[in-house]
Amino acid sequence: MADKLKLEMVTPYKRVLSEEVDEVNAPGFVGELGLLPGHTPLLTTLKVGELSYKKVTSSFCCCQLGLP
Protein backbone atom coordinates (compact mmCIF):
# COMPACT_ATOMS: atom_id res chain seq x y z
CA MET A 1 0.00 0.00 0.00
CA ALA A 2 1.20 3.53 -0.74
CA ASP A 3 2.57 5.64 2.12
CA LYS A 4 1.65 9.00 0.58
CA LEU A 5 -0.81 10.53 -1.86
CA LYS A 6 0.38 12.60 -4.82
CA LEU A 7 -1.87 15.67 -4.82
CA GLU A 8 -1.79 17.79 -7.97
CA MET A 9 -4.12 20.67 -8.74
CA VAL A 10 -4.08 22.13 -12.23
CA THR A 11 -5.92 24.92 -14.01
CA PRO A 12 -6.16 25.37 -17.77
CA TYR A 13 -3.13 27.67 -17.43
CA LYS A 14 -0.71 25.97 -15.02
CA ARG A 15 -0.12 23.54 -12.16
CA VAL A 16 -0.94 25.34 -8.90
CA LEU A 17 -0.08 22.61 -6.41
CA SER A 18 2.05 19.48 -6.40
CA GLU A 19 2.62 17.85 -2.99
CA GLU A 20 3.14 14.45 -1.34
CA VAL A 21 0.45 14.34 1.38
CA ASP A 22 -1.06 11.95 3.93
CA GLU A 23 -4.73 12.94 3.68
CA VAL A 24 -6.97 15.09 1.44
CA ASN A 25 -10.46 16.48 2.02
CA ALA A 26 -12.17 18.35 -0.80
CA PRO A 27 -15.63 19.49 -1.93
CA GLY A 28 -16.35 17.24 -4.89
CA PHE A 29 -19.02 18.07 -7.43
CA VAL A 30 -21.18 15.16 -6.23
CA GLY A 31 -20.20 15.28 -2.53
CA GLU A 32 -17.38 15.65 -0.02
CA LEU A 33 -14.24 13.63 -0.77
CA GLY A 34 -11.96 12.15 1.88
CA LEU A 35 -8.88 10.41 0.46
CA LEU A 36 -6.18 8.38 2.20
CA PRO A 37 -3.08 6.58 0.87
CA GLY A 38 -4.01 3.47 -1.13
CA HIS A 39 -7.14 5.08 -2.59
CA THR A 40 -7.88 4.33 -6.22
CA PRO A 41 -6.42 7.03 -8.53
CA LEU A 42 -9.03 9.70 -9.10
CA LEU A 43 -9.63 12.53 -11.56
CA THR A 44 -12.68 14.60 -10.67
CA THR A 45 -14.19 18.06 -10.74
CA LEU A 46 -14.39 20.14 -7.58
CA LYS A 47 -16.93 22.72 -6.54
CA VAL A 48 -16.35 26.01 -4.75
CA GLY A 49 -15.24 25.42 -1.18
CA GLU A 50 -12.26 24.57 0.98
CA LEU A 51 -9.69 21.92 0.14
CA SER A 52 -7.50 20.75 3.00
CA TYR A 53 -4.59 18.35 3.08
CA LYS A 54 -2.43 17.00 5.85
CA LYS A 55 1.23 16.12 5.98
CA VAL A 56 2.68 14.25 8.96
CA THR A 57 5.37 16.91 9.27
CA SER A 58 2.91 19.83 9.42
CA SER A 59 -0.60 20.77 10.43
CA PHE A 60 -3.52 21.05 8.04
CA CYS A 61 -3.00 23.22 4.98
CA CYS A 62 -6.04 24.81 3.37
CA CYS A 63 -6.81 26.60 0.16
CA GLN A 64 -10.02 28.16 -1.07
CA LEU A 65 -11.43 26.86 -4.35
CA GLY A 66 -13.51 29.17 -6.50
CA LEU A 67 -13.54 32.54 -8.19
CA PRO A 68 -11.72 35.53 -6.62
Distance bins in CASP14 RR format, pairs under 12 A and 6 or more apart:
PFRMAT RR
TARGET T0000
AUTHOR 0000-0000-0000
RMODE 2
METHOD distances of the structure
MODEL  1
1 36 0 0 0 0 1 0 0 0 0 0 0
1 37 1 0 0 1 0 0 0 0 0 0 0
1 38 1 0 1 0 0 0 0 0 0 0 0
1 39 0 0 0 0 0 1 0 0 0 0 0
2 20 0 0 0 0 0 1 0 0 0 0 0
2 21 0 0 0 0 0 1 0 0 0 0 0
2 22 0 0 0 0 0 1 0 0 0 0 0
2 35 0 0 0 0 0 1 0 0 0 0 0
2 36 0 0 0 0 1 0 0 0 0 0 0
2 37 1 0 1 0 0 0 0 0 0 0 0
2 38 1 0 1 0 0 0 0 0 0 0 0
2 39 0 0 0 0 1 0 0 0 0 0 0
2 40 0 0 0 0 0 1 0 0 0 0 0
2 41 0 0 0 0 0 1 0 0 0 0 0
3 20 0 0 0 0 1 0 0 0 0 0 0
3 21 0 0 0 0 0 1 0 0 0 0 0
3 22 0 0 0 0 1 0 0 0 0 0 0
3 36 0 0 0 0 0 1 0 0 0 0 0
3 37 1 0 1 0 0 0 0 0 0 0 0
3 38 0 0 0 0 1 0 0 0 0 0 0
3 55 0 0 0 0 0 1 0 0 0 0 0
3 56 0 0 0 0 1 0 0 0 0 0 0
4 19 0 0 0 0 1 0 0 0 0 0 0
4 20 1 0 1 0 0 0 0 0 0 0 0
4 21 1 0 0 1 0 0 0 0 0 0 0
4 22 1 0 0 1 0 0 0 0 0 0 0
4 23 0 0 0 0 1 0 0 0 0 0 0
4 24 0 0 0 0 0 1 0 0 0 0 0
4 35 0 0 0 0 0 1 0 0 0 0 0
4 36 0 0 0 0 0 1 0 0 0 0 0
4 37 1 0 1 0 0 0 0 0 0 0 0
4 38 0 0 0 0 1 0 0 0 0 0 0
4 39 0 0 0 0 0 1 0 0 0 0 0
4 53 0 0 0 0 0 1 0 0 0 0 0
4 54 0 0 0 0 0 1 0 0 0 0 0
4 55 0 0 0 0 1 0 0 0 0 0 0
4 56 0 0 0 0 1 0 0 0 0 0 0
4 57 0 0 0 0 0 1 0 0 0 0 0
5 18 0 0 0 0 0 1 0 0 0 0 0
5 19 0 0 0 0 1 0 0 0 0 0 0
5 20 1 0 0 1 0 0 0 0 0 0 0
5 21 1 0 1 0 0 0 0 0 0 0 0
5 22 1 0 0 1 0 0 0 0 0 0 0
5 23 1 0 0 1 0 0 0 0 0 0 0
5 24 1 0 0 1 0 0 0 0 0 0 0
5 25 0 0 0 0 0 1 0 0 0 0 0
5 26 0 0 0 0 0 1 0 0 0 0 0
5 33 0 0 0 0 0 1 0 0 0 0 0
5 34 0 0 0 0 0 1 0 0 0 0 0
5 35 1 0 0 1 0 0 0 0 0 0 0
5 36 1 0 0 1 0 0 0 0 0 0 0
5 37 1 0 1 0 0 0 0 0 0 0 0
5 38 1 0 0 1 0 0 0 0 0 0 0
5 39 1 0 0 1 0 0 0 0 0 0 0
5 40 0 0 0 0 0 1 0 0 0 0 0
5 41 0 0 0 0 1 0 0 0 0 0 0
5 42 0 0 0 0 1 0 0 0 0 0 0
5 53 0 0 0 0 1 0 0 0 0 0 0
5 54 0 0 0 0 1 0 0 0 0 0 0
5 55 0 0 0 0 0 1 0 0 0 0 0
5 56 0 0 0 0 0 1 0 0 0 0 0
6 15 0 0 0 0 0 1 0 0 0 0 0
6 17 0 0 0 0 0 1 0 0 0 0 0
6 18 1 0 0 1 0 0 0 0 0 0 0
6 19 1 0 0 1 0 0 0 0 0 0 0
6 20 1 0 0 1 0 0 0 0 0 0 0
6 21 0 0 0 0 1 0 0 0 0 0 0
6 22 0 0 0 0 0 1 0 0 0 0 0
6 24 0 0 0 0 0 1 0 0 0 0 0
6 35 0 0 0 0 0 1 0 0 0 0 0
6 37 0 0 0 0 1 0 0 0 0 0 0
6 38 0 0 0 0 0 1 0 0 0 0 0
6 39 0 0 0 0 0 1 0 0 0 0 0
6 41 0 0 0 0 1 0 0 0 0 0 0
6 42 0 0 0 0 0 1 0 0 0 0 0
6 53 0 0 0 0 0 1 0 0 0 0 0
7 15 0 0 0 0 0 1 0 0 0 0 0
7 16 0 0 0 0 0 1 0 0 0 0 0
7 17 1 0 0 1 0 0 0 0 0 0 0
7 18 1 0 0 1 0 0 0 0 0 0 0
7 19 1 0 1 0 0 0 0 0 0 0 0
7 20 1 0 0 1 0 0 0 0 0 0 0
7 21 1 0 1 0 0 0 0 0 0 0 0
7 22 0 0 0 0 0 1 0 0 0 0 0
7 23 0 0 0 0 1 0 0 0 0 0 0
7 24 1 0 1 0 0 0 0 0 0 0 0
7 25 0 0 0 0 0 1 0 0 0 0 0
7 26 0 0 0 0 1 0 0 0 0 0 0
7 33 0 0 0 0 0 1 0 0 0 0 0
7 34 0 0 0 0 0 1 0 0 0 0 0
7 35 0 0 0 0 1 0 0 0 0 0 0
7 37 0 0 0 0 0 1 0 0 0 0 0
7 39 0 0 0 0 0 1 0 0 0 0 0
7 41 0 0 0 0 0 1 0 0 0 0 0
7 42 0 0 0 0 0 1 0 0 0 0 0
7 51 0 0 0 0 1 0 0 0 0 0 0
7 52 0 0 0 0 0 1 0 0 0 0 0
7 53 1 0 1 0 0 0 0 0 0 0 0
7 54 0 0 0 0 0 1 0 0 0 0 0
7 55 0 0 0 0 1 0 0 0 0 0 0
7 61 0 0 0 0 1 0 0 0 0 0 0
7 63 0 0 0 0 0 1 0 0 0 0 0
8 14 0 0 0 0 0 1 0 0 0 0 0
8 15 1 0 0 1 0 0 0 0 0 0 0
8 16 0 0 0 0 1 0 0 0 0 0 0
8 17 1 0 0 1 0 0 0 0 0 0 0
8 18 1 0 1 0 0 0 0 0 0 0 0
8 19 0 0 0 0 1 0 0 0 0 0 0
8 20 0 0 0 0 0 1 0 0 0 0 0
8 21 0 0 0 0 0 1 0 0 0 0 0
8 24 0 0 0 0 0 1 0 0 0 0 0
8 41 0 0 0 0 0 1 0 0 0 0 0
8 42 0 0 0 0 0 1 0 0 0 0 0
8 43 0 0 0 0 0 1 0 0 0 0 0
8 53 0 0 0 0 0 1 0 0 0 0 0
9 15 1 0 0 1 0 0 0 0 0 0 0
9 16 1 0 1 0 0 0 0 0 0 0 0
9 17 1 0 1 0 0 0 0 0 0 0 0
9 18 1 0 0 1 0 0 0 0 0 0 0
9 19 0 0 0 0 1 0 0 0 0 0 0
9 21 0 0 0 0 0 1 0 0 0 0 0
9 24 0 0 0 0 0 1 0 0 0 0 0
9 26 0 0 0 0 1 0 0 0 0 0 0
9 43 0 0 0 0 0 1 0 0 0 0 0
9 44 0 0 0 0 0 1 0 0 0 0 0
9 45 0 0 0 0 0 1 0 0 0 0 0
9 46 0 0 0 0 1 0 0 0 0 0 0
9 51 1 0 0 1 0 0 0 0 0 0 0
9 53 0 0 0 0 1 0 0 0 0 0 0
9 61 0 0 0 0 0 1 0 0 0 0 0
9 63 0 0 0 0 1 0 0 0 0 0 0
9 65 0 0 0 0 1 0 0 0 0 0 0
9 66 0 0 0 0 0 1 0 0 0 0 0
10 16 1 0 0 1 0 0 0 0 0 0 0
10 17 0 0 0 0 1 0 0 0 0 0 0
10 18 0 0 0 0 1 0 0 0 0 0 0
10 43 0 0 0 0 0 1 0 0 0 0 0
10 46 0 0 0 0 0 1 0 0 0 0 0
11 17 0 0 0 0 0 1 0 0 0 0 0
11 46 0 0 0 0 0 1 0 0 0 0 0
11 65 0 0 0 0 0 1 0 0 0 0 0
11 66 0 0 0 0 0 1 0 0 0 0 0
11 67 0 0 0 0 0 1 0 0 0 0 0
16 51 0 0 0 0 0 1 0 0 0 0 0
16 63 0 0 0 0 1 0 0 0 0 0 0
16 64 0 0 0 0 0 1 0 0 0 0 0
16 65 0 0 0 0 0 1 0 0 0 0 0
16 66 0 0 0 0 0 1 0 0 0 0 0
17 24 0 0 0 0 0 1 0 0 0 0 0
17 26 0 0 0 0 0 1 0 0 0 0 0
17 51 0 0 0 0 1 0 0 0 0 0 0
17 53 0 0 0 0 1 0 0 0 0 0 0
17 61 0 0 0 0 1 0 0 0 0 0 0
17 62 0 0 0 0 0 1 0 0 0 0 0
17 63 1 0 0 1 0 0 0 0 0 0 0
17 65 0 0 0 0 0 1 0 0 0 0 0
18 53 0 0 0 0 0 1 0 0 0 0 0
19 51 0 0 0 0 0 1 0 0 0 0 0
19 53 1 0 0 1 0 0 0 0 0 0 0
19 54 0 0 0 0 0 1 0 0 0 0 0
19 55 1 0 0 1 0 0 0 0 0 0 0
19 57 0 0 0 0 0 1 0 0 0 0 0
19 58 0 0 0 0 0 1 0 0 0 0 0
19 61 0 0 0 0 1 0 0 0 0 0 0
19 63 0 0 0 0 0 1 0 0 0 0 0
20 37 0 0 0 0 1 0 0 0 0 0 0
20 53 0 0 0 0 1 0 0 0 0 0 0
20 54 0 0 0 0 0 1 0 0 0 0 0
20 55 1 0 0 1 0 0 0 0 0 0 0
20 56 0 0 0 0 0 1 0 0 0 0 0
20 57 0 0 0 0 0 1 0 0 0 0 0
20 58 0 0 0 0 0 1 0 0 0 0 0
21 34 0 0 0 0 0 1 0 0 0 0 0
21 35 0 0 0 0 1 0 0 0 0 0 0
21 36 0 0 0 0 1 0 0 0 0 0 0
21 37 0 0 0 0 1 0 0 0 0 0 0
21 39 0 0 0 0 0 1 0 0 0 0 0
21 51 0 0 0 0 0 1 0 0 0 0 0
21 52 0 0 0 0 1 0 0 0 0 0 0
21 53 1 0 1 0 0 0 0 0 0 0 0
21 54 1 0 0 1 0 0 0 0 0 0 0
21 55 1 0 1 0 0 0 0 0 0 0 0
21 56 0 0 0 0 1 0 0 0 0 0 0
21 57 0 0 0 0 0 1 0 0 0 0 0
21 58 0 0 0 0 1 0 0 0 0 0 0
21 60 0 0 0 0 0 1 0 0 0 0 0
21 61 0 0 0 0 1 0 0 0 0 0 0
22 34 0 0 0 0 0 1 0 0 0 0 0
22 35 0 0 0 0 0 1 0 0 0 0 0
22 36 1 0 0 1 0 0 0 0 0 0 0
22 37 1 0 0 1 0 0 0 0 0 0 0
22 38 0 0 0 0 0 1 0 0 0 0 0
22 39 0 0 0 0 0 1 0 0 0 0 0
22 52 0 0 0 0 0 1 0 0 0 0 0
22 53 1 0 0 1 0 0 0 0 0 0 0
22 54 1 0 1 0 0 0 0 0 0 0 0
22 55 1 0 1 0 0 0 0 0 0 0 0
22 56 1 0 1 0 0 0 0 0 0 0 0
22 57 0 0 0 0 1 0 0 0 0 0 0
22 58 0 0 0 0 1 0 0 0 0 0 0
22 59 0 0 0 0 0 1 0 0 0 0 0
22 60 0 0 0 0 0 1 0 0 0 0 0
22 61 0 0 0 0 0 1 0 0 0 0 0
23 33 0 0 0 0 0 1 0 0 0 0 0
23 34 1 0 0 1 0 0 0 0 0 0 0
23 35 1 0 0 1 0 0 0 0 0 0 0
23 36 1 0 1 0 0 0 0 0 0 0 0
23 37 0 0 0 0 1 0 0 0 0 0 0
23 38 0 0 0 0 0 1 0 0 0 0 0
23 39 0 0 0 0 0 1 0 0 0 0 0
23 51 0 0 0 0 0 1 0 0 0 0 0
23 52 0 0 0 0 1 0 0 0 0 0 0
23 53 1 0 0 1 0 0 0 0 0 0 0
23 54 1 0 1 0 0 0 0 0 0 0 0
23 55 0 0 0 0 1 0 0 0 0 0 0
23 56 0 0 0 0 1 0 0 0 0 0 0
23 58 0 0 0 0 0 1 0 0 0 0 0
23 59 0 0 0 0 0 1 0 0 0 0 0
23 60 0 0 0 0 1 0 0 0 0 0 0
23 61 0 0 0 0 0 1 0 0 0 0 0
24 32 0 0 0 0 0 1 0 0 0 0 0
24 33 1 0 0 1 0 0 0 0 0 0 0
24 34 1 0 0 1 0 0 0 0 0 0 0
24 35 1 0 1 0 0 0 0 0 0 0 0
24 36 0 0 0 0 1 0 0 0 0 0 0
24 37 0 0 0 0 0 1 0 0 0 0 0
24 38 0 0 0 0 0 1 0 0 0 0 0
24 39 0 0 0 0 1 0 0 0 0 0 0
24 42 0 0 0 0 1 0 0 0 0 0 0
24 44 0 0 0 0 0 1 0 0 0 0 0
24 46 0 0 0 0 0 1 0 0 0 0 0
24 50 0 0 0 0 0 1 0 0 0 0 0
24 51 1 0 0 1 0 0 0 0 0 0 0
24 52 1 0 0 1 0 0 0 0 0 0 0
24 53 1 0 1 0 0 0 0 0 0 0 0
24 54 1 0 0 1 0 0 0 0 0 0 0
24 55 0 0 0 0 0 1 0 0 0 0 0
24 60 0 0 0 0 0 1 0 0 0 0 0
24 61 0 0 0 0 0 1 0 0 0 0 0
24 62 0 0 0 0 0 1 0 0 0 0 0
24 63 0 0 0 0 0 1 0 0 0 0 0
25 31 0 0 0 0 0 1 0 0 0 0 0
25 32 1 0 0 1 0 0 0 0 0 0 0
25 33 1 0 0 1 0 0 0 0 0 0 0
25 34 1 0 1 0 0 0 0 0 0 0 0
25 35 1 0 0 1 0 0 0 0 0 0 0
25 36 0 0 0 0 0 1 0 0 0 0 0
25 46 0 0 0 0 0 1 0 0 0 0 0
25 49 0 0 0 0 0 1 0 0 0 0 0
25 50 0 0 0 0 1 0 0 0 0 0 0
25 51 1 0 0 1 0 0 0 0 0 0 0
25 52 1 0 1 0 0 0 0 0 0 0 0
25 53 1 0 0 1 0 0 0 0 0 0 0
25 54 0 0 0 0 1 0 0 0 0 0 0
25 60 0 0 0 0 1 0 0 0 0 0 0
25 61 0 0 0 0 0 1 0 0 0 0 0
25 62 0 0 0 0 1 0 0 0 0 0 0
25 63 0 0 0 0 0 1 0 0 0 0 0
25 65 0 0 0 0 0 1 0 0 0 0 0
26 32 1 0 0 1 0 0 0 0 0 0 0
26 33 1 0 1 0 0 0 0 0 0 0 0
26 34 1 0 0 1 0 0 0 0 0 0 0
26 35 1 0 0 1 0 0 0 0 0 0 0
26 42 0 0 0 0 0 1 0 0 0 0 0
26 44 0 0 0 0 1 0 0 0 0 0 0
26 45 0 0 0 0 0 1 0 0 0 0 0
26 46 1 0 1 0 0 0 0 0 0 0 0
26 47 0 0 0 0 1 0 0 0 0 0 0
26 48 0 0 0 0 0 1 0 0 0 0 0
26 49 0 0 0 0 1 0 0 0 0 0 0
26 50 0 0 0 0 1 0 0 0 0 0 0
26 51 1 0 1 0 0 0 0 0 0 0 0
26 52 1 0 0 1 0 0 0 0 0 0 0
26 53 0 0 0 0 1 0 0 0 0 0 0
26 62 0 0 0 0 0 1 0 0 0 0 0
26 63 0 0 0 0 1 0 0 0 0 0 0
26 64 0 0 0 0 0 1 0 0 0 0 0
26 65 1 0 0 1 0 0 0 0 0 0 0
27 33 1 0 0 1 0 0 0 0 0 0 0
27 34 0 0 0 0 0 1 0 0 0 0 0
27 44 0 0 0 0 0 1 0 0 0 0 0
27 45 0 0 0 0 0 1 0 0 0 0 0
27 46 1 0 1 0 0 0 0 0 0 0 0
27 47 1 0 1 0 0 0 0 0 0 0 0
27 48 1 0 0 1 0 0 0 0 0 0 0
27 49 1 0 1 0 0 0 0 0 0 0 0
27 50 1 0 0 1 0 0 0 0 0 0 0
27 51 1 0 0 1 0 0 0 0 0 0 0
27 52 0 0 0 0 0 1 0 0 0 0 0
27 62 0 0 0 0 0 1 0 0 0 0 0
27 63 0 0 0 0 0 1 0 0 0 0 0
27 64 0 0 0 0 0 1 0 0 0 0 0
27 65 1 0 0 1 0 0 0 0 0 0 0
27 66 0 0 0 0 1 0 0 0 0 0 0
28 34 0 0 0 0 1 0 0 0 0 0 0
28 35 0 0 0 0 0 1 0 0 0 0 0
28 42 0 0 0 0 0 1 0 0 0 0 0
28 43 0 0 0 0 0 1 0 0 0 0 0
28 44 1 0 0 1 0 0 0 0 0 0 0
28 45 1 0 0 1 0 0 0 0 0 0 0
28 46 1 0 1 0 0 0 0 0 0 0 0
28 47 1 0 1 0 0 0 0 0 0 0 0
28 48 0 0 0 0 0 1 0 0 0 0 0
28 49 0 0 0 0 1 0 0 0 0 0 0
28 50 0 0 0 0 0 1 0 0 0 0 0
28 51 0 0 0 0 1 0 0 0 0 0 0
28 65 0 0 0 0 1 0 0 0 0 0 0
29 43 0 0 0 0 0 1 0 0 0 0 0
29 44 1 0 0 1 0 0 0 0 0 0 0
29 45 1 0 1 0 0 0 0 0 0 0 0
29 46 1 0 0 1 0 0 0 0 0 0 0
29 47 1 0 1 0 0 0 0 0 0 0 0
29 48 0 0 0 0 0 1 0 0 0 0 0
29 49 0 0 0 0 0 1 0 0 0 0 0
29 65 0 0 0 0 0 1 0 0 0 0 0
30 44 0 0 0 0 1 0 0 0 0 0 0
30 45 0 0 0 0 1 0 0 0 0 0 0
30 46 0 0 0 0 0 1 0 0 0 0 0
30 47 0 0 0 0 1 0 0 0 0 0 0
31 44 0 0 0 0 1 0 0 0 0 0 0
31 45 0 0 0 0 0 1 0 0 0 0 0
31 46 0 0 0 0 1 0 0 0 0 0 0
31 47 0 0 0 0 1 0 0 0 0 0 0
31 49 0 0 0 0 0 1 0 0 0 0 0
32 44 0 0 0 0 0 1 0 0 0 0 0
32 46 0 0 0 0 0 1 0 0 0 0 0
32 47 0 0 0 0 1 0 0 0 0 0 0
32 49 0 0 0 0 0 1 0 0 0 0 0
32 50 0 0 0 0 0 1 0 0 0 0 0
32 51 0 0 0 0 0 1 0 0 0 0 0
32 52 0 0 0 0 0 1 0 0 0 0 0
33 39 0 0 0 0 1 0 0 0 0 0 0
33 40 0 0 0 0 0 1 0 0 0 0 0
33 42 1 0 0 1 0 0 0 0 0 0 0
33 43 0 0 0 0 0 1 0 0 0 0 0
33 44 1 0 0 1 0 0 0 0 0 0 0
33 45 0 0 0 0 0 1 0 0 0 0 0
33 46 0 0 0 0 1 0 0 0 0 0 0
33 47 0 0 0 0 0 1 0 0 0 0 0
33 49 0 0 0 0 0 1 0 0 0 0 0
33 51 0 0 0 0 1 0 0 0 0 0 0
33 52 0 0 0 0 0 1 0 0 0 0 0
33 53 0 0 0 0 0 1 0 0 0 0 0
33 65 0 0 0 0 0 1 0 0 0 0 0
34 42 0 0 0 0 0 1 0 0 0 0 0
34 44 0 0 0 0 0 1 0 0 0 0 0
34 51 0 0 0 0 0 1 0 0 0 0 0
34 52 0 0 0 0 1 0 0 0 0 0 0
34 53 0 0 0 0 0 1 0 0 0 0 0
34 54 0 0 0 0 0 1 0 0 0 0 0
35 41 0 0 0 0 0 1 0 0 0 0 0
35 42 1 0 0 1 0 0 0 0 0 0 0
35 44 0 0 0 0 0 1 0 0 0 0 0
35 51 0 0 0 0 0 1 0 0 0 0 0
35 52 0 0 0 0 0 1 0 0 0 0 0
35 53 0 0 0 0 1 0 0 0 0 0 0
35 54 0 0 0 0 0 1 0 0 0 0 0
36 42 0 0 0 0 0 1 0 0 0 0 0
36 53 0 0 0 0 0 1 0 0 0 0 0
36 54 0 0 0 0 0 1 0 0 0 0 0
37 54 0 0 0 0 0 1 0 0 0 0 0
37 55 0 0 0 0 0 1 0 0 0 0 0
37 56 0 0 0 0 0 1 0 0 0 0 0
44 51 0 0 0 0 0 1 0 0 0 0 0
45 65 0 0 0 0 0 1 0 0 0 0 0
45 66 0 0 0 0 0 1 0 0 0 0 0
46 63 0 0 0 0 0 1 0 0 0 0 0
46 64 0 0 0 0 0 1 0 0 0 0 0
46 65 1 0 1 0 0 0 0 0 0 0 0
46 66 0 0 0 0 1 0 0 0 0 0 0
47 64 0 0 0 0 0 1 0 0 0 0 0
47 65 1 0 0 1 0 0 0 0 0 0 0
47 66 0 0 0 0 1 0 0 0 0 0 0
47 67 0 0 0 0 0 1 0 0 0 0 0
48 63 0 0 0 0 0 1 0 0 0 0 0
48 64 0 0 0 0 1 0 0 0 0 0 0
48 65 1 0 1 0 0 0 0 0 0 0 0
48 66 1 0 1 0 0 0 0 0 0 0 0
48 67 1 0 0 1 0 0 0 0 0 0 0
48 68 0 0 0 0 0 1 0 0 0 0 0
49 62 0 0 0 0 1 0 0 0 0 0 0
49 63 0 0 0 0 1 0 0 0 0 0 0
49 64 1 0 0 1 0 0 0 0 0 0 0
49 65 1 0 1 0 0 0 0 0 0 0 0
49 66 1 0 0 1 0 0 0 0 0 0 0
49 67 0 0 0 0 0 1 0 0 0 0 0
50 60 0 0 0 0 0 1 0 0 0 0 0
50 61 0 0 0 0 0 1 0 0 0 0 0
50 62 1 0 1 0 0 0 0 0 0 0 0
50 63 1 0 0 1 0 0 0 0 0 0 0
50 64 1 0 1 0 0 0 0 0 0 0 0
50 65 1 0 0 1 0 0 0 0 0 0 0
50 66 0 0 0 0 1 0 0 0 0 0 0
51 60 0 0 0 0 0 1 0 0 0 0 0
51 61 0 0 0 0 1 0 0 0 0 0 0
51 62 1 0 0 1 0 0 0 0 0 0 0
51 63 1 0 1 0 0 0 0 0 0 0 0
51 64 1 0 0 1 0 0 0 0 0 0 0
51 65 1 0 1 0 0 0 0 0 0 0 0
51 66 0 0 0 0 0 1 0 0 0 0 0
52 58 0 0 0 0 0 1 0 0 0 0 0
52 59 0 0 0 0 0 1 0 0 0 0 0
52 60 1 0 1 0 0 0 0 0 0 0 0
52 61 1 0 0 1 0 0 0 0 0 0 0
52 62 1 0 1 0 0 0 0 0 0 0 0
52 63 0 0 0 0 1 0 0 0 0 0 0
52 64 0 0 0 0 0 1 0 0 0 0 0
52 65 0 0 0 0 0 1 0 0 0 0 0
53 59 0 0 0 0 0 1 0 0 0 0 0
53 60 1 0 0 1 0 0 0 0 0 0 0
53 61 1 0 1 0 0 0 0 0 0 0 0
53 62 0 0 0 0 1 0 0 0 0 0 0
53 63 0 0 0 0 1 0 0 0 0 0 0
54 60 1 0 1 0 0 0 0 0 0 0 0
54 61 1 0 0 1 0 0 0 0 0 0 0
54 62 0 0 0 0 0 1 0 0 0 0 0
55 61 1 0 0 1 0 0 0 0 0 0 0
END
